[in-house]
């Protein structure tokens, strides 16, 4: 059974309420990504044909879940900028993109320049100790929830939330983290993928002994 028709910028705009200026900046971002992806492995080449659904919409759907009071967002394993750079273009404040691959960081710097977006790019491994604290931690298709929470813990304050884009198998991952973490969880259906889930977590405490 064939999948849905590829989503264009107009379809994205119909699904996500953003200004024309934001769409234009995202179009510049998309054009740059397509150009760079020919030589730098930013996203799977098979996903380029449906870039606006697979990457732009997938990332942008997190924006309504950002607390209005959020002052800093830290995006783990940003890669080509999903979801962190998209959220910054949409207006998320003080966005920090953490990416270990230097070539991907070079792309992120150029994408931030052409879209006129203020972000801080960290060419570093996620598990590197940091004094950075976040109101929101995001990640997409990076690691199981148990590992993501271990990565996130040093960045969290008592009021932080985590927003993770996940696919099938998320129920098992949620069951696993409940063995070691006292969390408040919510899950929401994805706008971009019928099998996708947005996981919103608040970490209340961590029982390191299990």
KOLLOVO-569495 format. One record per residue: x, y, z negated of N, C-alpha, C in turn; residue in one letter; residue number from 0. Coordinates in Angstrom, 3 decimals. Last residue first. Layout:
BEGIN
<<X; Y; Z>; <X; Y; Z>; <X; Y; Z>; 'a'; NUM>
...
END
This chain:
BEGIN
<<17.827; 1.159; -41.271>; <16.808; 0.344; -40.590>; <15.764; -0.122; -41.566>; 'x'; 209>
<<19.589; 2.860; -42.289>; <19.763; 1.464; -42.697>; <18.785; 0.537; -42.011>; 'x'; 208>
<<18.760; 5.312; -41.494>; <19.904; 4.739; -40.798>; <20.145; 3.287; -41.185>; 'x'; 207>
<<15.941; 6.677; -41.024>; <16.384; 5.624; -41.941>; <17.514; 4.874; -41.252>; 'x'; 206>
<<15.248; 9.962; -40.742>; <15.950; 8.871; -40.078>; <16.426; 7.888; -41.145>; 'x'; 205>
<<12.275; 12.041; -40.392>; <13.441; 11.531; -41.113>; <14.015; 10.350; -40.363>; 'x'; 204>
<<10.816; 13.328; -38.395>; <10.585; 13.692; -39.800>; <11.747; 13.225; -40.677>; 'x'; 203>
<<10.855; 14.533; -35.231>; <11.603; 13.656; -36.130>; <11.417; 14.156; -37.570>; 'x'; 202>
<<8.431; 14.470; -32.856>; <8.936; 15.277; -33.964>; <9.603; 14.300; -34.936>; 'x'; 201>
<<8.112; 14.038; -29.369>; <8.487; 13.495; -30.655>; <8.878; 14.615; -31.633>; 'x'; 200>
<<6.388; 13.209; -26.522>; <6.699; 14.328; -27.415>; <6.940; 13.774; -28.813>; 'x'; 199>
<<6.756; 11.938; -23.370>; <6.810; 11.585; -24.791>; <7.225; 12.816; -25.579>; 'x'; 198>
<<4.976; 11.421; -20.505>; <5.686; 12.445; -21.264>; <5.609; 12.049; -22.729>; 'x'; 197>
<<5.248; 8.797; -18.163>; <4.714; 9.272; -19.437>; <5.599; 10.402; -19.954>; 'x'; 196>
<<4.367; 7.129; -15.053>; <5.192; 7.971; -15.902>; <4.461; 8.466; -17.142>; 'x'; 195>
<<2.913; 5.867; -13.173>; <3.513; 5.017; -14.212>; <4.311; 5.825; -15.230>; 'x'; 194>
<<2.202; 7.901; -11.451>; <1.133; 7.188; -12.150>; <1.646; 6.264; -13.251>; 'x'; 193>
<<3.848; 10.915; -11.504>; <4.075; 9.479; -11.345>; <2.999; 8.727; -12.124>; 'x'; 192>
<<3.226; 13.542; -12.016>; <4.010; 13.244; -10.821>; <4.122; 11.759; -10.511>; 'x'; 191>
<<1.990; 13.941; -14.380>; <1.334; 14.492; -13.188>; <1.994; 14.010; -11.904>; 'x'; 190>
<<1.758; 11.409; -16.894>; <2.554; 12.218; -15.982>; <1.703; 12.716; -14.817>; 'x'; 189>
<<-0.008; 11.531; -19.984>; <0.154; 10.988; -18.636>; <0.933; 11.961; -17.759>; 'x'; 188>
<<1.632; 11.648; -23.131>; <0.738; 12.268; -22.148>; <1.027; 11.667; -20.776>; 'x'; 187>
<<1.936; 11.002; -26.605>; <2.267; 10.669; -25.226>; <1.195; 11.242; -24.299>; 'x'; 186>
<<3.448; 11.864; -29.668>; <2.322; 12.018; -28.754>; <2.793; 11.615; -27.377>; 'x'; 185>
<<4.536; 11.231; -33.037>; <4.629; 11.053; -31.584>; <3.319; 11.377; -30.887>; 'x'; 184>
<<6.675; 11.725; -35.620>; <5.311; 12.039; -35.186>; <5.360; 12.042; -33.668>; 'x'; 183>
<<8.717; 9.339; -37.370>; <8.451; 10.304; -36.306>; <6.957; 10.575; -36.182>; 'x'; 182>
<<11.261; 7.990; -38.886>; <9.928; 8.454; -39.260>; <9.595; 9.596; -38.313>; 'x'; 181>
<<13.135; 5.368; -37.482>; <12.838; 6.789; -37.542>; <11.421; 7.003; -38.048>; 'x'; 180>
<<13.372; 2.655; -37.297>; <14.463; 3.391; -37.925>; <14.188; 4.873; -38.111>; 'x'; 179>
<<11.115; 1.619; -36.132>; <11.781; 0.793; -37.141>; <12.825; 1.593; -37.921>; 'x'; 178>
<<10.356; 3.289; -34.132>; <9.598; 3.386; -35.376>; <10.207; 2.541; -36.491>; 'x'; 177>
<<11.851; 2.511; -31.960>; <12.337; 3.652; -32.745>; <11.588; 3.802; -34.061>; 'x'; 176>
<<10.312; 0.276; -31.036>; <11.682; 0.104; -31.524>; <12.117; 1.283; -32.393>; 'x'; 175>
<<7.936; 1.406; -30.145>; <7.905; 0.422; -31.235>; <9.290; 0.281; -31.865>; 'x'; 174>
<<8.946; 2.921; -28.047>; <8.334; 3.596; -29.192>; <8.271; 2.665; -30.398>; 'x'; 173>
<<9.764; 0.873; -26.326>; <10.752; 1.810; -26.855>; <10.211; 2.547; -28.077>; 'x'; 172>
<<7.328; -0.315; -25.699>; <8.337; -1.095; -26.414>; <9.386; -0.183; -27.046>; 'x'; 171>
<<6.196; 1.840; -24.308>; <5.548; 1.326; -25.531>; <6.534; 0.519; -26.363>; 'x'; 170>
<<7.759; 2.182; -22.031>; <7.860; 3.178; -23.102>; <7.219; 2.677; -24.393>; 'x'; 169>
<<7.586; 0.620; -19.832>; <8.367; 0.110; -20.950>; <8.430; 1.055; -22.128>; 'x'; 168>
<<7.778; 3.036; -17.192>; <7.236; 1.808; -17.767>; <8.158; 1.306; -18.877>; 'x'; 167>
<<9.253; 6.157; -18.132>; <8.450; 5.347; -17.217>; <7.884; 4.128; -17.913>; 'x'; 166>
<<9.553; 9.560; -19.411>; <9.803; 8.125; -19.425>; <8.893; 7.424; -18.411>; 'x'; 165>
<<10.901; 12.472; -20.540>; <10.150; 11.897; -19.423>; <10.541; 10.431; -19.297>; 'x'; 164>
<<10.636; 13.951; -23.706>; <11.352; 13.013; -22.857>; <10.420; 12.477; -21.778>; 'x'; 163>
<<11.129; 16.357; -25.943>; <10.252; 16.061; -24.815>; <11.034; 15.204; -23.832>; 'x'; 162>
<<11.248; 16.948; -29.391>; <11.879; 16.323; -28.236>; <10.812; 16.055; -27.184>; 'x'; 161>
<<11.400; 19.800; -31.571>; <10.671; 18.726; -30.906>; <11.531; 18.173; -29.769>; 'x'; 160>
<<12.280; 21.162; -34.825>; <12.550; 20.845; -33.416>; <11.575; 19.793; -32.884>; 'x'; 159>
<<12.151; 21.771; -37.482>; <11.031; 22.204; -36.631>; <11.223; 21.871; -35.157>; 'x'; 158>
<<14.476; 20.950; -38.747>; <13.192; 20.377; -39.196>; <12.008; 20.728; -38.297>; 'x'; 157>
<<16.597; 20.594; -35.814>; <16.251; 21.253; -37.066>; <14.936; 20.630; -37.536>; 'x'; 156>
<<19.010; 18.755; -33.881>; <17.662; 18.996; -34.376>; <17.641; 19.788; -35.680>; 'x'; 155>
<<21.422; 17.945; -32.950>; <20.896; 19.196; -32.394>; <19.600; 19.640; -33.079>; 'x'; 154>
<<21.984; 15.454; -34.004>; <22.806; 16.583; -34.431>; <22.278; 17.942; -33.974>; 'x'; 153>
<<19.868; 13.859; -32.638>; <19.846; 14.156; -34.078>; <20.728; 15.338; -34.479>; 'x'; 152>
<<20.164; 13.154; -29.967>; <19.471; 14.394; -30.307>; <19.665; 14.815; -31.759>; 'x'; 151>
<<21.423; 10.669; -29.885>; <22.058; 11.828; -29.257>; <21.482; 13.131; -29.795>; 'x'; 150>
<<19.411; 9.222; -31.172>; <20.751; 9.282; -31.762>; <21.524; 10.473; -31.196>; 'x'; 149>
<<17.372; 9.562; -29.310>; <17.223; 10.153; -30.640>; <18.560; 10.219; -31.373>; 'x'; 148>
<<18.424; 8.123; -27.133>; <18.156; 9.561; -27.006>; <18.035; 10.226; -28.370>; 'x'; 147>
<<18.406; 5.524; -28.162>; <19.685; 6.190; -27.902>; <19.490; 7.698; -27.784>; 'x'; 146>
<<15.662; 5.083; -28.347>; <16.507; 4.874; -29.524>; <17.852; 5.583; -29.361>; 'x'; 145>
<<14.726; 5.480; -25.726>; <14.402; 6.454; -26.766>; <15.298; 6.309; -27.992>; 'x'; 144>
<<17.296; 4.771; -23.248>; <16.167; 4.397; -24.107>; <15.954; 5.415; -25.220>; 'x'; 143>
<<18.181; 7.439; -20.923>; <18.524; 6.337; -21.829>; <17.274; 5.936; -22.587>; 'x'; 142>
<<17.205; 9.035; -18.717>; <18.602; 9.048; -19.138>; <18.992; 7.809; -19.930>; 'x'; 141>
<<14.859; 10.226; -17.653>; <15.413; 8.992; -17.085>; <16.875; 8.808; -17.459>; 'x'; 140>
<<15.506; 13.341; -19.005>; <14.709; 12.619; -18.010>; <15.479; 11.402; -17.519>; 'x'; 139>
<<15.077; 15.464; -21.841>; <15.872; 14.511; -21.051>; <14.933; 13.773; -20.120>; 'x'; 138>
<<15.304; 18.121; -24.277>; <14.661; 17.441; -23.151>; <15.630; 16.466; -22.499>; 'x'; 137>
<<14.567; 19.638; -27.312>; <15.528; 18.802; -26.596>; <14.769; 18.073; -25.493>; 'x'; 136>
<<13.959; 22.761; -28.795>; <13.438; 21.704; -27.928>; <14.616; 20.963; -27.302>; 'x'; 135>
<<15.520; 24.182; -30.483>; <14.098; 24.105; -30.800>; <13.436; 22.988; -30.005>; 'x'; 134>
<<18.786; 23.170; -31.494>; <17.776; 23.355; -30.458>; <16.382; 23.360; -31.050>; 'x'; 133>
<<22.139; 24.097; -32.195>; <20.834; 23.649; -32.663>; <19.776; 24.028; -31.635>; 'x'; 132>
<<25.535; 23.285; -31.931>; <24.366; 23.852; -31.270>; <23.080; 23.253; -31.836>; 'x'; 131>
<<27.806; 22.190; -32.747>; <27.100; 22.971; -33.764>; <25.814; 23.573; -33.196>; 'x'; 130>
<<28.607; 18.819; -31.832>; <28.293; 20.204; -31.495>; <27.617; 20.883; -32.670>; 'x'; 129>
<<30.412; 15.978; -30.597>; <29.875; 16.760; -31.724>; <29.693; 18.230; -31.350>; 'x'; 128>
<<29.292; 14.310; -27.721>; <30.350; 15.137; -28.293>; <29.774; 15.976; -29.427>; 'x'; 127>
<<27.212; 13.034; -26.474>; <27.547; 12.575; -27.823>; <28.702; 13.351; -28.449>; 'x'; 126>
<<27.136; 14.163; -23.960>; <26.058; 14.467; -24.898>; <26.459; 14.122; -26.326>; 'x'; 125>
<<30.124; 15.605; -22.677>; <29.321; 14.432; -22.957>; <28.307; 14.761; -24.051>; 'x'; 124>
<<30.188; 18.604; -20.665>; <30.534; 17.822; -21.847>; <29.652; 16.589; -21.929>; 'x'; 123>
<<29.904; 21.492; -19.639>; <30.512; 20.329; -18.999>; <31.063; 19.442; -20.112>; 'x'; 122>
<<27.125; 23.306; -20.071>; <28.150; 22.659; -20.874>; <28.660; 21.437; -20.114>; 'x'; 121>
<<25.792; 26.360; -19.192>; <26.133; 25.031; -18.696>; <27.302; 24.496; -19.510>; 'x'; 120>
<<23.064; 28.350; -19.806>; <24.409; 28.024; -20.278>; <24.686; 26.579; -19.903>; 'x'; 119>
<<21.312; 30.546; -17.544>; <21.419; 29.301; -18.305>; <22.863; 29.170; -18.787>; 'x'; 118>
<<19.387; 32.682; -15.823>; <20.363; 32.680; -16.910>; <20.276; 31.362; -17.671>; 'x'; 117>
<<19.067; 32.742; -12.362>; <18.557; 32.178; -13.608>; <19.671; 32.144; -14.647>; 'x'; 116>
<<19.088; 33.146; -9.533>; <19.161; 34.264; -10.490>; <18.566; 33.864; -11.843>; 'x'; 115>
<<19.365; 31.196; -7.745>; <18.003; 31.391; -8.253>; <17.931; 32.524; -9.273>; 'x'; 114>
<<22.059; 31.244; -7.273>; <21.166; 31.544; -6.149>; <19.722; 31.752; -6.598>; 'x'; 113>
<<23.080; 30.630; -9.893>; <23.396; 31.891; -9.211>; <22.366; 32.219; -8.139>; 'x'; 112>
<<22.106; 28.093; -10.433>; <21.725; 29.187; -11.324>; <21.980; 30.534; -10.663>; 'x'; 111>
<<23.422; 26.753; -8.374>; <21.955; 26.815; -8.376>; <21.458; 27.932; -9.288>; 'x'; 110>
<<26.082; 27.030; -9.212>; <25.661; 27.648; -7.954>; <24.139; 27.768; -7.890>; 'x'; 109>
<<25.967; 25.562; -11.606>; <26.385; 26.973; -11.629>; <25.936; 27.694; -10.364>; 'x'; 108>
<<25.196; 23.055; -10.620>; <24.311; 23.777; -11.537>; <24.673; 25.256; -11.598>; 'x'; 107>
<<27.483; 22.340; -9.103>; <26.187; 22.562; -8.447>; <25.263; 23.380; -9.344>; 'x'; 106>
<<29.287; 22.093; -11.204>; <29.536; 23.085; -10.158>; <28.248; 23.386; -9.399>; 'x'; 105>
<<28.126; 19.931; -12.522>; <28.168; 21.233; -13.194>; <28.430; 22.354; -12.189>; 'x'; 104>
<<28.633; 17.966; -10.663>; <27.241; 18.341; -10.904>; <27.168; 19.681; -11.635>; 'x'; 103>
<<31.379; 17.866; -10.961>; <30.823; 18.279; -9.665>; <29.353; 18.670; -9.805>; 'x'; 102>
<<31.685; 16.960; -13.616>; <32.146; 18.301; -13.248>; <31.545; 18.770; -11.920>; 'x'; 101>
<<29.434; 15.393; -15.713>; <30.055; 15.324; -14.389>; <30.402; 16.726; -13.893>; 'x'; 100>
<<28.050; 15.841; -18.079>; <29.443; 15.406; -18.164>; <30.171; 15.455; -16.822>; 'x'; 99>
<<25.957; 18.405; -19.169>; <26.235; 17.472; -18.082>; <27.726; 17.136; -18.076>; 'x'; 98>
<<23.447; 20.266; -20.484>; <24.597; 19.446; -20.890>; <24.808; 18.359; -19.845>; 'x'; 97>
<<22.272; 23.460; -20.480>; <22.321; 22.251; -19.661>; <23.592; 21.496; -20.008>; 'x'; 96>
<<20.167; 25.449; -22.327>; <21.520; 24.900; -22.280>; <21.470; 23.570; -21.539>; 'x'; 95>
<<18.249; 28.374; -22.226>; <18.351; 26.975; -21.820>; <19.825; 26.579; -21.701>; 'x'; 94>
<<16.808; 30.746; -23.216>; <18.051; 30.212; -23.776>; <18.199; 28.718; -23.506>; 'x'; 93>
<<13.289; 30.148; -22.471>; <14.419; 30.983; -22.887>; <15.618; 30.164; -23.335>; 'x'; 92>
<<11.525; 29.365; -19.508>; <11.983; 28.882; -20.814>; <13.226; 29.669; -21.223>; 'x'; 91>
<<10.776; 30.160; -16.929>; <10.721; 31.134; -18.014>; <11.102; 30.636; -19.383>; 'x'; 90>
<<11.195; 28.688; -14.679>; <9.802; 28.980; -15.030>; <9.672; 29.913; -16.234>; 'x'; 89>
<<13.923; 28.343; -14.798>; <13.381; 29.168; -13.710>; <11.938; 29.570; -14.021>; 'x'; 88>
<<13.965; 26.561; -16.967>; <14.559; 27.893; -17.098>; <14.032; 28.838; -16.027>; 'x'; 87>
<<12.768; 24.328; -15.822>; <12.102; 24.992; -16.957>; <12.660; 26.387; -17.176>; 'x'; 86>
<<14.731; 23.705; -13.910>; <13.363; 24.044; -13.482>; <12.638; 24.800; -14.590>; 'x'; 85>
<<16.857; 23.061; -15.595>; <16.945; 24.252; -14.757>; <15.574; 24.673; -14.246>; 'x'; 84>
<<15.858; 20.664; -16.985>; <16.248; 21.905; -17.644>; <16.264; 23.149; -16.782>; 'x'; 83>
<<15.143; 18.080; -16.154>; <14.156; 19.152; -15.993>; <14.652; 20.547; -16.386>; 'x'; 82>
<<17.345; 18.738; -13.537>; <15.998; 18.286; -13.883>; <15.993; 17.621; -15.253>; 'x'; 81>
<<19.815; 19.305; -12.512>; <19.050; 20.390; -13.131>; <17.642; 20.031; -13.537>; 'x'; 80>
<<21.258; 17.209; -11.622>; <20.941; 18.238; -10.625>; <20.087; 19.371; -11.194>; 'x'; 79>
<<22.319; 16.656; -14.797>; <22.490; 16.195; -13.422>; <22.294; 17.315; -12.419>; 'x'; 78>
<<21.798; 16.787; -17.564>; <21.018; 17.618; -16.636>; <21.174; 17.217; -15.182>; 'x'; 77>
<<21.992; 15.458; -20.106>; <22.244; 14.785; -18.840>; <21.552; 15.483; -17.684>; 'x'; 76>
<<19.583; 17.281; -21.964>; <20.608; 16.241; -21.932>; <20.756; 15.640; -20.538>; 'x'; 75>
<<19.027; 20.565; -22.717>; <18.661; 19.516; -21.769>; <19.826; 18.541; -21.638>; 'x'; 74>
<<17.740; 22.566; -25.189>; <18.936; 21.827; -24.787>; <18.500; 20.634; -23.949>; 'x'; 73>
<<16.426; 25.736; -25.741>; <16.171; 24.414; -25.181>; <17.497; 23.796; -24.762>; 'x'; 72>
<<15.376; 28.103; -28.121>; <16.494; 27.462; -27.416>; <16.098; 26.063; -26.987>; 'x'; 71>
<<12.959; 29.038; -29.108>; <13.983; 30.003; -28.735>; <15.140; 29.395; -27.971>; 'x'; 70>
<<9.473; 28.628; -29.249>; <10.775; 28.010; -28.972>; <11.777; 29.056; -28.499>; 'x'; 69>
<<6.917; 29.497; -29.644>; <7.938; 30.065; -30.515>; <9.341; 29.549; -30.207>; 'x'; 68>
<<5.386; 27.990; -27.986>; <5.530; 29.409; -27.651>; <6.640; 30.066; -28.470>; 'x'; 67>
<<6.768; 24.798; -27.170>; <6.158; 25.699; -28.156>; <6.393; 27.156; -27.777>; 'x'; 66>
<<6.055; 23.193; -24.143>; <7.061; 23.943; -24.887>; <6.367; 24.843; -25.905>; 'x'; 65>
<<4.110; 22.095; -22.594>; <4.341; 21.477; -23.900>; <5.432; 22.170; -24.714>; 'x'; 64>
<<4.130; 23.354; -20.130>; <3.019; 23.639; -21.053>; <3.215; 23.059; -22.454>; 'x'; 63>
<<6.570; 22.171; -18.997>; <6.505; 23.565; -19.448>; <5.340; 23.849; -20.397>; 'x'; 62>
<<6.573; 19.659; -17.930>; <6.909; 19.795; -19.348>; <6.638; 21.193; -19.887>; 'x'; 61>
<<6.145; 19.889; -15.229>; <4.997; 19.491; -16.051>; <5.297; 19.568; -17.549>; 'x'; 60>
<<8.591; 20.352; -14.017>; <7.752; 21.500; -14.369>; <6.599; 21.137; -15.284>; 'x'; 59>
<<9.582; 17.744; -13.430>; <10.219; 18.601; -14.432>; <9.273; 19.684; -14.940>; 'x'; 58>
<<7.812; 16.807; -11.520>; <8.149; 15.947; -12.650>; <8.756; 16.778; -13.784>; 'x'; 57>
<<7.942; 18.847; -9.620>; <6.723; 18.670; -10.415>; <7.007; 17.839; -11.664>; 'x'; 56>
<<10.707; 18.363; -8.771>; <10.199; 19.675; -9.208>; <8.967; 19.539; -10.111>; 'x'; 55>
<<10.871; 15.485; -8.291>; <11.817; 16.230; -9.130>; <11.252; 17.550; -9.654>; 'x'; 54>
<<8.780; 14.364; -6.874>; <9.658; 13.482; -7.649>; <10.547; 14.243; -8.630>; 'x'; 53>
<<7.521; 16.573; -5.555>; <6.805; 15.740; -6.514>; <7.779; 15.038; -7.462>; 'x'; 52>
<<9.521; 17.755; -4.030>; <8.651; 18.621; -4.840>; <7.812; 17.829; -5.841>; 'x'; 51>
<<10.767; 15.614; -2.651>; <11.486; 16.374; -3.675>; <10.554; 17.151; -4.594>; 'x'; 50>
<<10.346; 13.556; -0.878>; <9.251; 13.960; -1.779>; <9.825; 14.736; -2.967>; 'x'; 49>
<<12.731; 13.243; 0.432>; <11.531; 13.469; 1.247>; <10.348; 13.921; 0.398>; 'x'; 48>
<<14.523; 12.599; -1.614>; <14.548; 13.950; -1.033>; <13.271; 14.251; -0.252>; 'x'; 47>
<<14.644; 10.012; -2.429>; <13.671; 10.875; -3.114>; <13.583; 12.272; -2.500>; 'x'; 46>
<<16.676; 8.747; -1.122>; <15.317; 8.350; -0.748>; <14.264; 9.251; -1.385>; 'x'; 45>
<<18.925; 9.685; -2.416>; <18.583; 10.244; -1.100>; <17.169; 9.894; -0.671>; 'x'; 44>
<<18.785; 10.567; -5.804>; <18.691; 9.502; -4.815>; <18.222; 10.032; -3.470>; 'x'; 43>
<<20.782; 13.502; -6.465>; <19.561; 12.707; -6.635>; <19.566; 11.614; -5.572>; 'x'; 42>
<<23.575; 13.966; -6.158>; <22.785; 14.670; -7.165>; <21.501; 13.916; -7.499>; 'x'; 41>
<<26.424; 13.299; -4.998>; <25.284; 12.439; -5.342>; <24.498; 13.062; -6.498>; 'x'; 40>
<<27.452; 15.467; -2.503>; <27.508; 15.187; -3.937>; <26.253; 14.403; -4.301>; 'x'; 39>
<<26.838; 15.672; 0.196>; <28.218; 15.361; -0.184>; <28.383; 15.036; -1.665>; 'x'; 38>
<<24.157; 16.083; 0.412>; <24.814; 15.374; 1.516>; <26.231; 14.952; 1.138>; 'x'; 37>
<<23.374; 17.682; -1.627>; <23.180; 16.244; -1.809>; <23.803; 15.418; -0.680>; 'x'; 36>
<<23.640; 20.303; -0.803>; <24.717; 19.708; -1.606>; <24.601; 18.193; -1.683>; 'x'; 35>
<<21.171; 20.616; 0.631>; <22.475; 20.851; 1.264>; <23.592; 20.124; 0.506>; 'x'; 34>
<<19.258; 20.094; -1.305>; <19.280; 19.277; -0.090>; <20.633; 19.406; 0.604>; 'x'; 33>
<<19.872; 22.159; -3.116>; <20.014; 20.759; -3.512>; <20.109; 19.854; -2.289>; 'x'; 32>
<<19.206; 24.438; -1.640>; <20.594; 24.225; -2.058>; <20.825; 22.765; -2.419>; 'x'; 31>
<<16.443; 24.071; -1.394>; <17.276; 24.149; -0.188>; <18.742; 23.881; -0.532>; 'x'; 30>
<<15.655; 24.173; -4.106>; <15.437; 22.960; -3.313>; <16.338; 22.940; -2.082>; 'x'; 29>
<<16.348; 26.836; -4.738>; <16.949; 25.720; -5.464>; <16.837; 24.441; -4.643>; 'x'; 28>
<<14.579; 28.191; -3.100>; <16.017; 28.383; -2.924>; <16.794; 27.231; -3.565>; 'x'; 27>
<<12.195; 27.288; -4.249>; <12.482; 26.949; -2.852>; <13.965; 27.130; -2.546>; 'x'; 26>
<<12.347; 28.494; -6.746>; <12.406; 27.041; -6.662>; <12.693; 26.568; -5.233>; 'x'; 25>
<<12.024; 31.130; -5.920>; <13.281; 30.734; -6.559>; <13.450; 29.217; -6.530>; 'x'; 24>
<<9.411; 31.003; -4.933>; <10.506; 31.373; -4.036>; <11.861; 30.973; -4.620>; 'x'; 23>
<<8.008; 30.370; -7.276>; <8.023; 29.420; -6.160>; <9.187; 29.727; -5.220>; 'x'; 22>
<<8.431; 32.772; -8.673>; <8.979; 31.519; -9.192>; <9.052; 30.464; -8.104>; 'x'; 21>
<<6.987; 34.539; -7.042>; <8.430; 34.738; -7.227>; <9.087; 33.454; -7.733>; 'x'; 20>
<<4.418; 33.631; -7.406>; <5.024; 33.484; -6.085>; <6.538; 33.647; -6.185>; 'x'; 19>
<<4.126; 31.958; -10.630>; <4.079; 33.115; -9.744>; <4.717; 32.798; -8.395>; 'x'; 18>
<<2.256; 28.953; -11.376>; <3.444; 29.800; -11.458>; <3.320; 30.931; -10.449>; 'x'; 17>
<<0.671; 26.301; -12.339>; <0.351; 27.728; -12.249>; <1.602; 28.570; -12.473>; 'x'; 16>
<<0.777; 23.456; -10.424>; <1.424; 24.173; -11.525>; <1.194; 25.666; -11.337>; 'x'; 15>
<<-0.645; 22.617; -8.195>; <-0.660; 21.783; -9.398>; <-0.152; 22.510; -10.629>; 'x'; 14>
<<-0.186; 24.502; -6.261>; <-1.578; 24.207; -6.607>; <-1.674; 23.416; -7.908>; 'x'; 13>
<<2.556; 24.403; -6.054>; <1.948; 25.634; -6.564>; <0.492; 25.412; -6.961>; 'x'; 12>
<<2.793; 21.871; -4.867>; <3.350; 22.108; -6.199>; <2.682; 23.325; -6.830>; 'x'; 11>
<<1.665; 22.468; -2.404>; <1.009; 21.508; -3.280>; <1.500; 21.625; -4.712>; 'x'; 10>
<<3.589; 24.232; -1.433>; <2.213; 24.701; -1.627>; <1.445; 23.761; -2.548>; 'x'; 9>
<<5.839; 22.600; -1.214>; <5.848; 23.697; -2.186>; <4.438; 24.197; -2.462>; 'x'; 8>
<<4.478; 19.237; -0.839>; <5.210; 20.425; -0.385>; <5.140; 21.500; -1.460>; 'x'; 7>
<<4.733; 15.773; -1.366>; <4.230; 17.054; -1.855>; <5.103; 18.178; -1.310>; 'x'; 6>
<<4.022; 13.086; 0.863>; <4.981; 13.942; 0.162>; <4.371; 15.292; -0.200>; 'x'; 5>
<<1.098; 11.118; 0.191>; <1.844; 11.982; 1.099>; <2.835; 12.821; 0.304>; 'x'; 4>
<<1.463; 8.209; -1.923>; <0.853; 9.470; -1.532>; <1.718; 10.237; -0.549>; 'x'; 3>
<<2.360; 4.975; -0.465>; <2.244; 5.950; -1.539>; <1.592; 7.223; -1.045>; 'x'; 2>
<<0.713; 2.114; 1.002>; <1.568; 3.294; 1.083>; <1.315; 4.248; -0.072>; 'x'; 1>
<<0.851; -1.199; 0.000>; <0.000; 0.000; 0.000>; <0.881; 1.242; 0.000>; 'x'; 0>
END
